[in-house]
Structure formats: structure tokens, C-alpha cells
Amino acid sequence: MRRFKTSAIVSSCGIRGYDDNPSTPVFFEIKRKLNRIVYKSRVAVAKHQIQSVLKGDMSGAKSEKDLSVLRQFYHYSSSLRAHPIALVRYQREAFECEGESRVRITFDRKISCRSIGNPTFTMNGAGWTELPISFVVLEIKFSEHFPAWVHHMVQYFNLNRQSMSKYCTTVRHLTSLGLFHPLSLH
């Protein structure tokens, strides 16, 4: 019997920030998933430059690599005619092990969302609603090989691998509340 292996590349773009301080940057991120491996590129951008970058102004890029990532972000978002529709926030507890193989384990709780209509970034303010989910999002990220101790932990707690996009879950939730209709986004 012959078996054929297929590859799938899935890309997504987003803007990530960690606080409302106007002097701290946000990060324009592109995530690519090739089969089961996620690759991430990101560039720090000043908050006051968000709108200009989304319009194609790359003058704030600090290096050729940053410029390349911003161009790719702009290409993806303009090709899809994407625009900001939701903010997502959550409480993250992170643990990191830097040894032979770097491992990062995160627990995301209290995932909340807010619909928006313009390219703004804020963690506070009114209009946030917590997602009605009864679980914690656990992510295990590693750079080389899946460490044996993590494998034992996964087995001990009987964990199952599942995909869960916080953003997609947010969009579905906001749609169910009638805060926007997915067909009206274009």
C-alpha cells in the first residue's frame, strides 16, 4: 500500500499587546502552521503607528527583517480585506524551562472579548464579556524535541491534544450575542 503525505500551511495575522501604556509597543504577528508545527514572526510597533502600518506605511520598520514581516502582514491582511473586529484578553500563567530543550507551558484563564470596529488597542474599558467556557487553555511549546518529562506529565493527567483558537472562539461568541454578523464583515 502506498501512503501519501500531505502538508498544510495555515497562516494567521494578529496584533498582540500586553498593557495600555502608550509607550510600550504592540507586536504585529504572523503565525504559520505547517502540519503540526507553528512558526511565528513578529515585529514590535509603537502603538501610535498601528493605523499607519495597517494602511501600508512601513516607515517605522527598524530592520530589513522587520520590514519583511510587516510587508507580509500587510499582504495577508489586504489580500483578505481583513480588518479589526474583536479584541481578546486573558490571564496567562507561564512556566519556562531552559535546558537541553527549551519548553514553555502556559495556562490561559478568564478569556474575555470585546467587539471593535477600528484599529484600536486597549486592555481596559467597558464592553468586555467573558467567554462561557469551563476549561483552561494549556499550551506546551518546545523548540527541539518533546521532552520526556512533559510526555510523562501529559500521560499522567490524561491530556488530549486539541486545537483551540481563542480568537475564533471569540468571534463565534460575539456573533452568538448578536454583536456582529460574520456575513456583514466584507
Secondary structure, 3 states (H helix, E strand, C coil): CCCCCCCCEEEEEEEECCCCCCCCCEEEEEEEEECCEEEEEEEEECHHHHHHHHCCCCCCCCCHHHHHHHHHHHHHHHHCCCCCCEEEEEEEEEEEECCCCCEEEEEEEEEEEEECCCCCCCCCCCCCEECCCCCCEEEEEECCCCCHHHHHHHHHCCCCCCCCCHHHHHHHHHHHCCCCCHHHCC
